[in-house]
Amino acid sequence: MQAMLAFENAPPFAAPLRFFLTAPLFAVLAGLLVAIEGPDIFASRWTPGALAVTHLITIGFMLQVMLGALIQILPVVAGANLKNPVAVARLVNVGLSLGALLLAAGFMTGMPNLLGSAAIILTLTVLLFLVAAVVALIGVPSTSPTIRGIKFALLGLAGVAGLGALLALSLAYGWSVPLMALADLHAGWGLGGWAGVLLAAMAYVVVPMFQLTPGYPARSSWWFPIFMLAMLLLWSAALLADWPWLARFGQLGAALAGIAFAGLTLRLQGKRRRARPDVTYGYWQLGLVASIFALFLLSTVAVWPAAADIDGWTLTFGVLLVAGGFLPFITGMLYKIIPFLSWMHLQNGGQAKVPAPAMNKILSESEMKPQMRAYMVALVLLLAAIFFPSWLARPAGLAFALANGWLWWNLACAIRRYRHHLADMQAKLAAL
């Protein structure tokens, strides 16, 4: 079951584009930080470098692209038109960028003012976006799993932002809170309630549309976001009540829901009508397989908590789920969304008088495939560096920076071609 798409409601290209071009630069910065810090960054998930890298990726890359995609998706899928989308995009993009940089600097230096400033800026930025999105969604019925998923994902975004602000301010000013337990819950809301639910909501549209698969089953599509948020609320309540067994039950439920979604998507991809796999398909295959392995590790910890103390277990889970799962999902979608939006805006600009170039003239497979291979090498090096940090930490960081710099270059070249074609079409229209 899919939402009806109304591309005539799409916002100006500049609104989502600024997010898509900013995000890879933060992944480059994260890779460079890994290379600079070297083996120390793999000592623990709690090292200043590891915390900085994690948030450069989750806020600087993931959140940037996801909010940019929502600015594009809300009016097209839900008919929820943001007021002044370009102005909202500009403010949110700047706020996320500044907040991510300040937060990473705060982790690295331990300066309370940096952490406090980052918490305030990021909270206000997310609040601005949430208000704009909620105002646009008022009165919009949940007529498809995608619209319902987006609404629940926004609740997840509010949850992860609130917990993140609490944690940052607690670190900055020494508030007495259970930092480690809250940090785990913060990650759960961020990767499950926000990113996971939004990814599923987007997948219900983009996987059948771009990968030519059958549609997702209606029942599971409707219930996935409700179940995921229910598990996270259960986990949150268990933390307040100090019931560790109930928190582990919530973790297990969320992990199993993610595994079920990934397995279902793999099964649908196996039935796709397109014979030749493309880069987006390859990135999604990587993301789905890595996510299943990562969530298996999480479910194992929920049943057997001592597993989290095994050397490399937690870091392997984090690298697999974030660098192996979410980043490939997002990159694969970027490689479809940017050429598609370029083609769509060129087609509109041609006024049915000048034809738009094909999508592969904007960004070709021959450009994307080497970048995907470079990213796969970087991912393997990152995973190996967990166990051999003294040898592989710096090469892994440099490889990750190179792969994401290559991604930025490919996207920038696509936009340069879009602008060239647009100028050429305008000249042809003027000559008619």
C-alpha positions as CSV (number, residue, x, y, z in Angstrom):
1,M,0.0,0.0,0.0
2,Q,1.6,3.3,-1.1
3,A,0.8,7.0,-0.7
4,M,-0.4,8.9,-3.7
5,L,2.4,11.2,-4.9
6,A,1.7,14.9,-5.8
7,F,4.9,16.1,-7.4
8,E,3.3,19.4,-8.3
9,N,3.4,20.3,-4.6
10,A,7.2,19.8,-4.5
11,P,9.1,22.7,-2.8
12,P,11.9,24.6,-4.6
13,F,14.9,22.4,-5.3
14,A,17.1,24.7,-3.1
15,A,15.1,23.7,0.0
16,P,16.2,20.0,0.3
17,L,19.4,20.4,-1.8
18,R,21.3,22.4,0.8
19,F,20.9,19.4,3.2
20,F,22.0,16.8,0.7
21,L,25.2,18.7,-0.2
22,T,26.1,19.6,3.4
23,A,25.8,16.1,4.8
24,P,28.7,14.3,3.2
25,L,31.1,17.0,4.4
26,F,30.3,16.0,8.0
27,A,31.0,12.4,7.2
28,V,34.4,13.5,5.7
29,L,35.1,15.4,8.9
30,A,34.2,12.3,11.0
31,G,36.6,10.2,9.0
32,L,39.4,12.7,9.4
33,L,38.8,12.8,13.1
34,V,39.1,9.0,13.3
35,A,42.4,9.3,11.3
36,I,43.7,12.0,13.6
37,E,42.7,10.3,16.9
38,G,44.0,6.9,15.7
39,P,43.7,3.8,17.9
40,D,42.4,5.7,21.0
41,I,39.1,6.3,19.4
42,F,38.4,2.6,19.3
43,A,39.1,2.1,23.0
44,S,35.5,2.6,24.0
45,R,32.3,4.1,22.8
46,W,32.6,6.7,25.6
47,T,35.9,8.2,24.5
48,P,35.6,11.9,23.5
49,G,36.6,11.1,20.0
50,A,34.1,8.3,19.6
51,L,31.3,10.6,20.9
52,A,32.3,13.4,18.6
53,V,32.5,11.1,15.5
54,T,29.1,9.5,16.4
55,H,27.4,12.8,16.5
56,L,29.1,14.2,13.4
57,I,27.6,11.3,11.6
58,T,24.2,11.1,13.3
59,I,23.5,14.8,13.3
60,G,25.8,16.2,10.6
61,F,25.0,13.5,8.1
62,M,21.9,11.5,9.0
63,L,19.7,14.2,10.5
64,Q,20.7,16.7,7.7
65,V,19.6,14.3,5.0
66,M,16.5,13.1,6.8
67,L,15.1,16.6,7.5
68,G,15.9,17.7,4.0
69,A,14.1,14.6,2.7
70,L,11.1,15.4,4.9
71,I,10.9,19.0,3.5
72,Q,10.6,17.4,0.1
73,I,8.4,14.5,1.1
74,L,5.8,16.2,3.3
75,P,4.1,18.2,0.5
76,V,4.5,15.4,-2.1
77,V,3.3,12.4,-0.1
78,A,1.1,14.0,2.6
79,G,0.0,17.2,0.9
80,A,1.4,19.0,3.9
81,N,2.9,22.2,2.5
82,L,5.5,23.9,4.8
83,K,5.1,27.7,5.0
84,N,8.2,29.3,3.5
85,P,10.1,26.0,2.9
86,V,13.3,27.7,1.7
87,A,13.5,29.9,4.8
88,V,12.8,26.9,7.1
89,A,15.4,24.9,5.2
90,R,18.0,27.6,5.5
91,L,17.5,28.1,9.3
92,V,17.4,24.3,10.0
93,N,20.5,23.6,7.9
94,V,22.5,26.3,9.6
95,G,21.3,25.3,13.0
96,L,22.1,21.6,12.5
97,S,25.6,22.4,11.0
98,L,26.5,24.8,13.8
99,G,25.1,22.6,16.5
100,A,26.9,19.4,15.3
101,L,30.2,21.3,15.1
102,L,29.8,22.8,18.6
103,L,28.8,19.4,20.1
104,A,31.7,17.6,18.6
105,A,34.1,20.4,19.8
106,G,32.5,20.1,23.2
107,F,33.1,16.4,23.4
108,M,36.7,16.8,22.3
109,T,37.5,19.7,24.7
110,G,35.2,19.0,27.5
111,M,34.3,22.7,27.6
112,P,30.8,23.2,29.3
113,N,30.0,26.3,27.3
114,L,30.4,24.4,24.0
115,L,28.2,21.5,25.1
116,G,25.6,23.9,26.5
117,S,25.5,26.0,23.4
118,A,25.2,23.0,21.2
119,A,22.3,21.6,23.2
120,I,20.4,24.9,23.0
121,I,21.1,25.4,19.3
122,L,20.1,21.9,18.3
123,T,17.1,21.8,20.5
124,L,15.8,25.1,19.1
125,T,16.6,23.9,15.5
126,V,14.7,20.7,15.9
127,L,11.8,22.5,17.6
128,L,11.6,24.9,14.7
129,F,11.4,22.0,12.3
130,L,8.9,20.2,14.4
131,V,6.6,23.2,14.7
132,A,6.8,23.8,10.9
133,A,6.0,20.1,10.2
134,V,3.2,19.8,12.7
135,V,1.5,23.0,11.5
136,A,1.7,21.6,7.9
137,L,0.3,18.2,9.0
138,I,-2.6,19.6,11.0
139,G,-5.8,18.3,9.4
140,V,-3.9,15.8,7.2
141,P,-5.4,12.3,7.7
142,S,-3.2,9.2,7.9
143,T,-4.4,7.7,4.6
144,S,-1.3,5.6,4.1
145,P,1.4,3.9,6.1
146,T,3.9,6.5,4.9
147,I,2.0,9.4,6.3
148,R,1.4,7.6,9.6
149,G,5.0,6.6,9.8
150,I,6.2,10.2,9.3
151,K,3.9,11.4,12.1
152,F,5.3,8.7,14.5
153,A,8.8,9.5,13.3
154,L,8.3,13.1,14.4
155,L,7.4,11.9,17.8
156,G,10.7,9.9,17.8
157,L,12.6,13.0,16.8
158,A,11.1,14.9,19.7
159,G,12.1,12.1,22.0
160,V,15.7,11.8,20.8
161,A,16.2,15.6,20.8
162,G,14.8,16.0,24.4
163,L,17.1,13.2,25.7
164,G,20.1,14.5,23.8
165,A,19.6,18.0,25.3
166,L,19.3,16.5,28.8
167,L,22.5,14.5,28.3
168,A,24.5,17.3,26.9
169,L,23.5,19.7,29.6
170,S,24.1,17.1,32.3
171,L,27.7,16.6,31.0
172,A,28.2,20.3,30.8
173,Y,26.9,21.3,34.2
174,G,27.4,18.1,36.2
175,W,23.7,17.2,36.7
176,S,23.1,13.9,38.5
177,V,21.5,11.6,36.0
178,P,22.2,8.0,35.0
179,L,24.3,9.0,32.0
180,M,25.0,5.5,30.5
181,A,21.4,4.3,30.8
182,L,20.1,7.5,29.3
183,A,22.7,7.4,26.6
184,D,21.5,3.9,25.6
185,L,17.9,5.1,25.6
186,H,18.9,8.2,23.6
187,A,20.4,6.0,21.0
188,G,17.3,3.8,21.0
189,W,15.0,6.7,20.3
190,G,17.4,8.1,17.7
191,L,18.1,5.0,15.7
192,G,14.8,3.2,16.3
193,G,12.0,5.7,17.0
194,W,13.3,8.4,14.7
195,A,15.6,7.1,12.0
196,G,14.2,3.6,11.9
197,V,10.6,4.6,11.7
198,L,11.3,7.3,9.1
199,L,13.4,5.0,7.0
200,A,10.5,2.5,6.9
201,A,8.0,5.2,6.1
202,M,10.2,6.4,3.2
203,A,10.9,2.8,2.1
204,Y,7.2,2.1,1.6
205,V,7.4,4.7,-1.2
206,V,10.9,4.7,-2.6
207,V,11.6,0.9,-2.6
208,P,8.7,0.0,-4.9
209,M,9.1,3.2,-6.9
210,F,12.9,3.1,-7.6
211,Q,13.7,-0.5,-7.2
212,L,10.6,-1.8,-8.9
213,T,9.6,-4.3,-6.1
214,P,6.1,-5.3,-5.1
215,G,4.5,-3.0,-2.4
216,Y,4.9,-3.7,1.3
217,P,2.1,-5.6,3.0
218,A,-0.4,-3.2,4.3
219,R,-0.9,-4.7,7.8
220,S,2.8,-4.7,8.8
221,S,3.3,-1.3,7.2
222,W,0.6,0.2,9.4
223,W,1.7,-1.4,12.6
224,F,5.5,-1.2,12.4
225,P,5.8,2.5,13.7
226,I,3.3,1.8,16.5
227,F,5.1,-1.3,17.7
228,M,8.5,0.4,17.5
229,L,7.4,3.4,19.6
230,A,5.6,1.2,22.0
231,M,8.8,-0.7,22.7
232,L,10.7,2.5,23.2
233,L,8.1,3.8,25.6
234,L,8.3,0.5,27.5
235,W,12.1,0.9,27.6
236,S,11.7,4.5,28.9
237,A,9.2,3.5,31.6
238,A,11.4,0.7,32.7
239,L,14.3,3.1,33.1
240,L,12.2,5.4,35.3
241,A,10.9,2.4,37.3
242,D,14.4,0.9,37.5
243,W,13.2,-2.4,36.0
244,P,16.2,-3.7,33.9
245,W,14.4,-6.8,32.7
246,L,11.6,-4.7,31.3
247,A,14.1,-2.4,29.6
248,R,15.8,-5.4,28.0
249,F,12.3,-6.6,26.8
250,G,11.8,-3.2,25.1
251,Q,15.2,-3.5,23.5
252,L,14.5,-7.0,22.2
253,G,11.2,-6.0,20.8
254,A,12.7,-3.0,18.9
255,A,15.5,-5.2,17.6
256,L,13.2,-7.9,16.4
257,A,10.9,-5.3,14.7
258,G,14.0,-3.9,12.8
259,I,15.1,-7.4,11.8
260,A,11.6,-8.2,10.5
261,F,11.5,-5.0,8.4
262,A,14.9,-5.6,7.0
263,G,14.1,-9.3,6.2
264,L,10.8,-8.3,4.5
265,T,12.6,-5.7,2.4
266,L,15.2,-8.2,1.3
267,R,12.4,-10.6,0.3
268,L,10.6,-7.8,-1.7
269,Q,13.9,-6.9,-3.5
270,G,14.2,-10.6,-4.5
271,K,11.0,-10.1,-6.4
272,R,12.0,-6.9,-8.2
273,R,11.1,-6.4,-11.8
274,R,14.5,-4.8,-12.7
275,A,16.9,-7.4,-14.0
276,R,20.1,-5.5,-13.6
277,P,21.0,-4.3,-10.1
278,D,22.0,-0.7,-9.8
279,V,24.0,1.2,-7.1
280,T,20.9,2.1,-5.0
281,Y,20.0,-1.6,-4.9
282,G,23.6,-2.5,-3.9
283,Y,23.7,0.1,-1.1
284,W,20.3,-1.1,0.2
285,Q,21.5,-4.7,0.1
286,L,24.5,-3.7,2.1
287,G,22.4,-1.7,4.6
288,L,19.9,-4.5,5.1
289,V,22.4,-7.2,5.7
290,A,24.5,-5.1,8.0
291,S,21.4,-4.0,10.0
292,I,20.3,-7.6,10.5
293,F,23.7,-8.5,11.9
294,A,23.7,-5.4,14.1
295,L,20.2,-6.0,15.5
296,F,21.1,-9.6,16.1
297,L,23.9,-8.4,18.4
298,L,21.5,-6.0,20.1
299,S,18.9,-8.8,20.6
300,T,21.6,-11.0,22.0
301,V,22.6,-8.4,24.6
302,A,18.9,-8.0,25.6
303,V,18.7,-11.7,26.4
304,W,22.3,-12.1,27.6
305,P,23.5,-8.7,29.0
306,A,27.0,-10.0,29.7
307,A,27.6,-10.1,26.0
308,A,28.0,-6.3,26.0
309,D,31.2,-6.7,28.0
310,I,32.9,-8.8,25.2
311,D,35.7,-6.8,23.6
312,G,34.5,-5.1,20.5
313,W,30.8,-6.2,20.8
314,T,29.3,-2.7,21.4
315,L,31.6,-0.9,18.9
316,T,30.8,-3.6,16.2
317,F,27.1,-3.1,16.8
318,G,27.5,0.7,16.4
319,V,29.6,0.5,13.2
320,L,27.4,-2.1,11.6
321,L,24.1,-0.3,12.3
322,V,25.2,3.3,11.6
323,A,28.1,3.0,9.1
324,G,26.9,-0.3,7.7
325,G,23.1,0.2,7.8
326,F,21.8,3.8,7.9
327,L,24.5,5.5,5.9
328,P,24.2,3.0,2.9
329,F,20.4,3.4,3.0
330,I,20.7,7.2,2.9
331,T,23.4,7.2,0.3
332,G,21.5,4.8,-1.9
333,M,18.5,7.1,-1.7
334,L,20.6,10.2,-2.4
335,Y,21.8,8.6,-5.6
336,K,18.2,8.2,-6.7
337,I,16.6,11.3,-5.3
338,I,19.0,14.0,-6.6
339,P,18.9,12.8,-10.2
340,F,15.1,12.3,-10.0
341,L,14.5,15.8,-8.5
342,S,16.9,17.3,-11.1
343,W,15.0,15.6,-13.9
344,M,11.6,16.6,-12.5
345,H,12.6,20.3,-12.1
346,L,14.2,20.3,-15.6
347,Q,11.0,18.8,-17.0
348,N,8.9,21.5,-15.4
349,G,11.4,24.1,-16.6
350,G,11.1,22.9,-20.2
351,Q,7.4,23.8,-20.2
352,A,6.6,20.8,-22.4
353,K,8.6,22.5,-25.2
354,V,12.2,21.5,-24.5
355,P,12.7,17.9,-23.3
356,A,14.6,17.2,-20.1
357,P,17.7,15.0,-20.2
358,A,17.5,11.4,-18.8
359,M,18.4,10.9,-15.2
360,N,21.6,9.0,-16.2
361,K,22.7,12.2,-17.9
362,I,22.6,13.9,-14.5
363,L,24.5,11.1,-12.6
364,S,25.6,7.9,-14.2
365,E,26.2,4.4,-12.8
366,S,29.8,4.6,-13.9
367,E,30.3,7.4,-11.5
368,M,28.5,5.9,-8.6
369,K,29.8,2.3,-8.6
370,P,33.5,3.2,-7.8
371,Q,32.3,5.3,-4.9
372,M,30.2,2.5,-3.6
373,R,33.2,0.1,-3.7
374,A,35.3,2.7,-1.9
375,Y,32.7,2.9,0.8
376,M,32.6,-0.9,1.2
377,V,36.3,-0.9,1.6
378,A,36.1,1.8,4.3
379,L,33.4,-0.1,6.1
380,V,35.5,-3.3,6.2
381,L,38.5,-1.3,7.5
382,L,36.3,0.3,10.2
383,L,35.1,-3.1,11.4
384,A,38.6,-4.5,11.3
385,A,40.0,-1.5,13.1
386,I,37.8,-2.4,16.1
387,F,40.0,-5.4,16.7
388,F,43.3,-4.1,15.2
389,P,43.2,-0.4,16.1
390,S,46.9,0.2,16.1
391,W,47.3,-1.0,12.5
392,L,44.0,0.0,10.9
393,A,42.5,3.0,12.8
394,R,44.1,5.7,10.7
395,P,43.7,3.9,7.3
396,A,40.0,3.3,8.2
397,G,39.4,6.9,9.0
398,L,41.1,8.1,5.8
399,A,39.2,5.6,3.7
400,F,35.9,6.7,5.2
401,A,36.7,10.4,4.6
402,L,37.7,9.6,1.0
403,A,34.6,7.6,0.3
404,N,32.3,10.3,1.6
405,G,34.3,13.0,-0.1
406,W,33.8,11.1,-3.3
407,L,30.0,11.0,-2.6
408,W,30.0,14.8,-2.2
409,W,31.9,15.2,-5.5
410,N,29.4,13.0,-7.3
411,L,26.4,14.9,-5.9
412,A,28.1,18.2,-6.6
413,C,28.8,17.2,-10.2
414,A,25.1,16.1,-10.6
415,I,24.0,19.6,-9.5
416,R,26.5,21.3,-11.8
417,R,25.1,19.3,-14.7
418,Y,21.5,20.2,-13.6
419,R,22.4,23.9,-13.7
420,H,24.1,23.5,-17.0
421,H,21.0,21.8,-18.5
422,L,18.7,24.3,-16.9
423,A,20.6,27.2,-18.5
424,D,20.6,25.5,-21.9
425,M,16.9,24.8,-21.7
426,Q,16.2,28.4,-20.8
427,A,18.2,29.6,-23.7
428,K,16.3,27.3,-26.1
429,L,13.0,28.5,-24.7
430,A,14.0,32.1,-25.2
431,A,14.9,31.3,-28.8
432,L,11.5,29.8,-29.6
